[in-house]
Structure formats: C-alpha cells, structure tokens
C-alpha cells in the first residue's frame, strides 16, 4: 500500500512540476524556436525533463527507507543521475562545449558504475563470461553511449518518454515472471515519473524534455540494466532488447554519419524516426509505431531471454535484424538533401 501511495505521489509531483516548468520556461524565454533542422513547427518551451529528474530522485530515499532499494544503487543513481541532469540543465540555459559535457558524462557514469561494482558476469552462448576490468570499461562506454543516444533520439514529441515507459514496464514484466520482485520497485518508479511528464509532452507537445531530462533518462535506464545483470546475466540481454529501437536507430545513424565525415554532434534530421515523422506527417504515428514494436516484438523476445527460453545473444540478433532493415529502408544517417 505504501509503495502505491509513493507512486501516486511521484506521478503528481512530476505532472505539477512539468506544468510549473512550462510556465518558468516561457517566462525565461527558454523556447525551442523551429529552424531548418527542427522536427517541430511551433515555438515550444523546453526543460520539462527536470520534472522527471526531481520526482524520481526524491523518491529514492523513500524506497531505500522501506527496504525497496539498496543503498549502493541509491547512491549510484543519485550521484550519477544528478550530475548528468545538472550538466544538461546548464547546457539548456547556456551552451557547454561538447568536450566538457562528455567529460562530465564519463564522470557520472564512472560514479554510478563504482557503486554497481562494475559489470556482472554475462551468459554468452552457453558460457558465463567475466570480463573483469575490460567489462567495467565496456560498461562505462555503454552508459555514456546510452545517455547520449537518448539525447539524439529525443527529437519528436513523446518518443523518448514512451520508450522509457515501455522499457520500464517491460522489465517489470520480466522481473514478475521470473520471481525477481525486488527489481520492480525502482523501474516502476522511473516509469511513473516519466508518465507524469508525458501528459504534457504527448504529441502535440506543450513542453520539451531538454538535455537535463533526456541524458538523465539514458543514464538511469542504463544503470538499471547493469544493476539487474547482478541478479541474472540474462536480464542485461533483455534490457538491450527492450532498448532496441533507440540503440539501432542511433548507432546506425551515428555510424553512417561518421563514415560520411560529418560532425556527429552537429544538429541534424537524419535519424530514421525523423524521416518517418516527415514521411507520415505526424509525430503521433511514429510514437505509436514505436510503442507497437516494443509491445508486440521486443517485449516478448526480452521476456523469452529473461526466462532463459532463448539465449541472450541469439534473442538480441533476432530482435535487431528487422530494426536494422527498417532504419536502412528509411536511409537513416543520410543527409536530408540527398534522400530522394
């Protein structure tokens, strides 16, 4: 009962704070004005993701107090997530050079990884692989990539929020089916904090998430995946499957832009989801399509992997192959003017 009251409080705080931030952004002229690289056509306040940050982080001590969250994970989430959000908030107000942002991102990821104890041993094709220090380095890169890809994928109304909610609910389903109820509480709390914001961000958005929210979500989701791996290595594979839409689109797009010699931190509109939103003339259509992919394709595969029915590496390959085909068909990473 106490947990459900906490969830209700988290939702209300997120909802009310998003409204407050919308008024604040309008007063402070923190407005995203459309330009040739934008996916929106109406000037819209930004920075609403701070509501997700605040409502989630203030709930963590409560979860810990009631024995629903370990102190180690709480410190990792508070320190790492708080630092990423602070960097994003500062960048939303006054631009920070990419190299300093990246340095801060690595510091935040390293802090979180320290409290997690590194990368857990992971099952791979019938073996259990413990990569030791190499695994910790890979986990560090993974966290930094997660928070940056979330920035990249937060480009149309409601998409980043919907993806986070799908991943949180999908993971909770896996934990429930496998008897790991102790992992449900934090993921559910994050999903509810995002839901309060989504009420204002659903297409057509009345406020945008901003870097403070998107980077924070990417890091926190990445940390929850690594933490779950200590309970079962299969859970990390499941989380990677649940992230499939974002990982495939962002990684494919970045790789293609790198091969083309473009500046990867320069704003662009060449992600598959951006091409799709222009082709169909609707952000809502793309968001619903991504939600459908998550529900009907990725979640069943993630559940099968989490329950040990399918080996993780095979499940990941099966999940990603159609997604790779989709981003290829939309010519993700190709300059818009060359797309015909």
C-alpha positions as CSV (number, residue, x, y, z in Angstrom):
1,X,0.0,0.0,0.0
2,X,2.8,2.4,0.9
3,X,4.5,1.8,-2.4
4,X,1.4,2.6,-4.4
5,X,0.9,5.8,-2.5
6,X,4.5,6.7,-3.2
7,X,3.9,6.0,-6.9
8,X,0.9,8.3,-6.9
9,X,2.9,11.0,-5.2
10,X,5.7,10.6,-7.8
11,X,3.2,11.0,-10.7
12,X,1.5,14.0,-9.2
13,X,4.9,15.7,-8.4
14,X,6.1,15.1,-12.0
15,X,2.8,16.3,-13.5
16,X,2.6,19.5,-11.4
17,X,6.3,20.3,-11.7
18,X,6.2,19.9,-15.5
19,X,3.4,22.5,-15.6
20,X,5.4,24.8,-13.4
21,X,8.5,24.4,-15.6
22,X,6.4,25.2,-18.6
23,X,5.5,28.5,-17.1
24,X,9.1,29.1,-16.0
25,X,10.5,28.3,-19.4
26,X,8.0,30.7,-21.0
27,X,9.0,33.5,-18.6
28,X,12.7,32.9,-19.0
29,X,12.4,32.6,-22.8
30,X,13.7,29.0,-22.8
31,X,12.0,28.3,-26.0
32,X,12.9,26.0,-28.9
33,X,12.3,28.1,-32.0
34,X,11.9,25.9,-35.1
35,X,14.7,26.1,-37.7
36,X,15.6,24.1,-40.8
37,X,16.9,21.2,-38.6
38,X,13.9,21.0,-36.3
39,X,11.2,18.4,-36.3
40,X,8.6,20.8,-34.8
41,X,6.9,23.8,-36.3
42,X,5.7,25.8,-33.3
43,X,7.9,27.5,-30.7
44,X,7.8,25.3,-27.6
45,X,9.2,25.7,-24.0
46,X,12.0,23.2,-23.1
47,X,13.5,21.8,-19.9
48,X,10.5,19.9,-18.7
49,X,12.6,16.8,-18.1
50,X,13.7,18.3,-14.8
51,X,10.3,17.2,-13.5
52,X,11.4,13.6,-14.2
53,X,14.7,14.1,-12.5
54,X,13.3,15.7,-9.4
55,X,10.3,13.4,-8.9
56,X,12.4,10.2,-9.4
57,X,15.4,11.3,-7.3
58,X,13.4,12.4,-4.3
59,X,11.6,9.1,-4.3
60,X,14.8,7.1,-4.0
61,X,15.4,7.7,-0.2
62,X,11.8,6.7,0.4
63,X,12.3,3.4,-1.5
64,X,15.5,2.8,0.5
65,X,13.8,3.6,3.8
66,X,11.2,0.9,3.2
67,X,13.8,-1.6,2.1
68,X,12.9,-1.5,-1.6
69,X,16.2,-0.2,-2.8
70,X,19.8,-0.9,-1.8
71,X,21.9,2.0,-0.5
72,X,24.6,1.2,-3.1
73,X,22.1,1.6,-6.0
74,X,20.6,4.7,-4.5
75,X,24.0,6.4,-4.2
76,X,24.8,5.5,-7.8
77,X,21.5,6.8,-9.1
78,X,21.6,10.0,-7.0
79,X,25.2,10.9,-7.8
80,X,25.4,9.8,-11.5
81,X,21.9,10.9,-12.4
82,X,22.1,14.2,-10.5
83,X,25.4,15.1,-12.3
84,X,24.1,14.3,-15.8
85,X,20.9,16.3,-15.1
86,X,22.9,19.3,-13.8
87,X,25.1,19.3,-16.9
88,X,22.0,19.1,-19.1
89,X,20.3,21.9,-17.2
90,X,23.3,24.1,-17.6
91,X,23.5,23.3,-21.3
92,X,19.8,24.1,-21.8
93,X,20.5,27.5,-20.3
94,X,24.0,28.3,-21.6
95,X,25.7,26.1,-24.2
96,X,28.5,23.9,-22.8
97,X,31.3,22.7,-25.2
98,X,30.9,19.1,-26.2
99,X,34.2,18.0,-24.7
100,X,33.3,19.3,-21.3
101,X,29.9,17.7,-21.5
102,X,31.5,14.4,-22.4
103,X,33.9,14.6,-19.6
104,X,31.1,15.2,-17.2
105,X,29.2,12.3,-18.7
106,X,32.1,9.9,-18.1
107,X,32.5,11.1,-14.5
108,X,28.8,10.5,-13.9
109,X,28.9,7.1,-15.5
110,X,32.1,6.2,-13.5
111,X,30.4,7.2,-10.2
112,X,27.4,5.0,-10.9
113,X,29.5,2.1,-12.1
114,X,31.6,2.3,-8.9
115,X,28.5,1.7,-6.7
116,X,27.3,-1.1,-9.0
117,X,30.6,-2.9,-8.7
118,X,31.3,-3.0,-12.4
119,X,29.9,-5.3,-15.0
120,X,28.4,-8.6,-13.8
121,X,29.4,-12.0,-15.5
122,X,27.2,-12.3,-18.6
123,X,26.0,-15.5,-20.2
124,X,27.1,-15.9,-23.8
125,X,26.1,-18.9,-26.0
126,X,26.2,-21.4,-23.2
127,X,29.2,-19.9,-21.3
128,X,29.4,-17.3,-18.5
129,X,31.9,-14.6,-19.3
130,X,33.5,-12.5,-16.6
131,X,35.4,-9.7,-18.4
132,X,36.8,-8.1,-15.2
133,X,38.3,-4.7,-15.8
134,X,37.6,-4.9,-19.5
135,X,34.0,-5.4,-18.7
136,X,34.0,-2.3,-16.5
137,X,35.4,-0.2,-19.3
138,X,32.8,-1.6,-21.7
139,X,30.1,-0.8,-19.2
140,X,31.4,2.7,-18.8
141,X,31.3,3.3,-22.6
142,X,27.8,1.7,-22.6
143,X,26.5,4.2,-20.0
144,X,27.9,7.2,-21.8
145,X,26.5,6.0,-25.1
146,X,23.1,5.4,-23.5
147,X,22.8,8.9,-22.2
148,X,24.0,10.4,-25.4
149,X,21.8,8.3,-27.7
150,X,18.8,9.3,-25.6
151,X,19.7,12.9,-26.3
152,X,19.9,12.0,-30.0
153,X,16.6,10.2,-30.0
154,X,14.7,12.9,-28.1
155,X,13.8,14.7,-31.4
156,X,10.0,14.4,-31.8
157,X,7.1,14.8,-29.3
158,X,6.6,12.0,-26.8
159,X,9.1,9.5,-28.3
160,X,11.8,9.4,-25.5
161,X,9.1,9.3,-22.8
162,X,7.2,6.5,-24.5
163,X,10.4,4.5,-25.0
164,X,11.3,4.8,-21.3
165,X,7.9,3.8,-20.1
166,X,7.9,0.7,-22.4
167,X,11.3,-0.3,-21.2
168,X,10.4,0.1,-17.5
169,X,7.1,-1.8,-17.8
170,X,8.7,-4.5,-20.0
171,X,11.5,-5.0,-17.4
172,X,8.9,-5.2,-14.6
173,X,7.0,-7.8,-16.5
174,X,10.2,-9.9,-16.8
175,X,11.0,-9.5,-13.1
176,X,7.5,-10.5,-12.1
177,X,7.5,-13.6,-14.3
178,X,10.9,-14.7,-13.0
179,X,10.3,-14.0,-9.4
180,X,12.7,-11.1,-9.0
181,X,10.2,-8.7,-7.5
182,X,12.9,-6.7,-5.7
183,X,13.9,-5.2,-9.0
184,X,10.4,-4.0,-9.9
185,X,10.2,-1.0,-7.5
186,X,12.9,1.3,-9.0
187,X,11.9,0.6,-12.6
188,X,8.2,1.2,-11.8
189,X,9.0,4.4,-10.0
190,X,11.0,5.7,-13.0
191,X,8.2,4.8,-15.4
192,X,5.6,6.7,-13.3
193,X,7.8,9.8,-13.1
194,X,8.1,9.8,-16.9
195,X,4.3,9.3,-17.2
196,X,3.6,12.5,-15.3
197,X,5.8,14.4,-17.8
198,X,4.4,12.6,-20.8
199,X,1.0,14.1,-20.0
200,X,2.5,17.4,-21.2
201,X,4.9,16.0,-23.8
202,X,2.5,13.8,-25.7
203,X,2.0,15.0,-29.4
204,X,1.5,17.8,-29.9
205,X,3.9,18.6,-27.1
206,X,3.4,21.6,-24.8
207,X,6.9,21.3,-23.4
208,X,10.1,19.5,-24.4
209,X,12.3,17.3,-22.3
210,X,15.5,19.1,-22.8
211,X,19.0,17.7,-22.3
212,X,18.6,17.6,-18.5
213,X,15.8,15.0,-18.9
214,X,17.0,13.0,-21.9
215,X,20.6,12.5,-20.7
216,X,19.3,11.6,-17.2
217,X,16.9,9.0,-18.6
218,X,19.6,7.4,-20.8
219,X,22.0,7.1,-17.8
220,X,19.4,5.8,-15.3
221,X,18.0,3.2,-17.7
222,X,21.5,2.0,-18.5
223,X,22.3,1.8,-14.8
224,X,19.1,-0.2,-14.1
225,X,20.1,-2.7,-16.8
226,X,23.6,-3.2,-15.4
227,X,22.2,-3.5,-11.9
228,X,19.7,-6.2,-13.0
229,X,22.6,-8.2,-14.5
230,X,23.9,-8.9,-11.0
231,X,20.6,-10.7,-10.3
232,X,20.7,-12.5,-13.6
233,X,23.0,-12.0,-16.6
234,X,20.1,-12.7,-18.9
235,X,18.4,-9.5,-17.7
236,X,21.1,-7.4,-19.3
237,X,20.4,-9.0,-22.7
238,X,16.6,-8.4,-22.1
239,X,17.2,-4.7,-21.4
240,X,19.3,-4.4,-24.5
241,X,16.4,-5.9,-26.5
242,X,13.9,-3.5,-24.9
243,X,16.2,-0.6,-25.9
244,X,16.3,-1.9,-29.5
245,X,14.6,0.9,-31.3
246,X,16.8,3.6,-29.8
247,X,20.1,1.6,-29.9
248,X,19.7,0.6,-33.6
249,X,18.5,3.9,-34.9
250,X,21.1,6.0,-33.0
251,X,24.0,3.7,-33.6
252,X,23.3,3.1,-37.3
253,X,22.8,6.9,-37.8
254,X,26.0,7.8,-36.0
255,X,28.0,5.2,-37.8
256,X,26.8,6.3,-41.2
257,X,27.4,10.0,-40.4
258,X,30.9,9.2,-39.2
259,X,31.7,7.3,-42.4
260,X,30.4,10.3,-44.4
261,X,32.8,12.6,-42.5
262,X,30.1,14.6,-40.8
263,X,30.3,16.3,-37.4
264,X,28.4,13.9,-35.2
265,X,27.5,16.5,-32.6
266,X,26.1,18.8,-35.2
267,X,22.2,19.0,-35.1
268,X,20.6,17.1,-38.0
269,X,17.4,15.4,-39.0
270,X,18.6,12.1,-40.4
271,X,17.5,9.6,-37.8
272,X,15.1,7.0,-39.1
273,X,12.4,8.3,-36.7
274,X,12.8,11.8,-38.0
275,X,12.5,10.7,-41.7
276,X,9.4,8.6,-40.6
277,X,7.8,11.6,-38.9
278,X,8.2,13.7,-42.1
279,X,7.1,11.0,-44.4
280,X,3.9,10.4,-42.5
281,X,3.4,14.0,-41.4
282,X,2.8,13.0,-37.8
283,X,4.9,12.6,-34.6
284,X,2.0,10.7,-33.1
285,X,2.0,8.0,-35.8
286,X,5.7,7.3,-35.2
287,X,5.4,7.2,-31.4
288,X,2.5,4.7,-31.7
289,X,4.5,2.7,-34.1
290,X,7.5,2.5,-31.7
291,X,5.2,1.6,-28.9
292,X,3.7,-1.2,-31.0
293,X,7.2,-2.5,-31.9
294,X,8.1,-2.5,-28.2
295,X,4.9,-4.3,-27.1
296,X,4.5,-6.9,-29.9
297,X,8.0,-7.6,-31.0
298,X,10.7,-6.5,-28.5
299,X,9.0,-7.3,-25.2
300,X,8.1,-10.9,-26.0
301,X,11.7,-11.6,-27.1
302,X,13.0,-9.8,-24.0
303,X,10.7,-11.9,-21.8
304,X,11.9,-15.1,-23.5
305,X,15.5,-14.2,-22.9
306,X,14.9,-13.2,-19.3
307,X,13.2,-16.5,-18.6
308,X,16.1,-18.4,-20.3
309,X,14.0,-19.7,-23.2
310,X,16.2,-18.1,-25.8
311,X,20.0,-17.4,-25.4
312,X,20.6,-13.7,-24.9
313,X,22.9,-13.2,-27.9
314,X,20.5,-15.0,-30.3
315,X,17.5,-13.2,-28.9
316,X,19.3,-9.9,-29.4
317,X,20.2,-10.7,-33.0
318,X,16.6,-11.8,-33.8
319,X,15.3,-8.6,-32.2
320,X,17.6,-6.2,-34.0
321,X,17.6,-7.6,-37.5
322,X,14.2,-6.2,-38.5
323,X,15.0,-2.9,-36.9
324,X,18.2,-2.7,-38.9
325,X,16.2,-3.3,-42.0
326,X,13.8,-0.5,-41.1
327,X,16.5,2.1,-40.5
328,X,18.2,1.1,-43.7
329,X,14.9,1.5,-45.6
330,X,14.4,5.0,-44.1
331,X,18.1,5.8,-45.1
332,X,19.0,6.8,-41.6
333,X,22.2,8.8,-41.4
334,X,21.9,10.1,-45.0
335,X,21.8,13.9,-45.4
336,X,18.3,15.0,-46.0
337,X,19.1,16.8,-49.2
338,X,20.4,13.5,-50.7
339,X,17.4,11.5,-49.6
340,X,15.0,11.1,-52.5
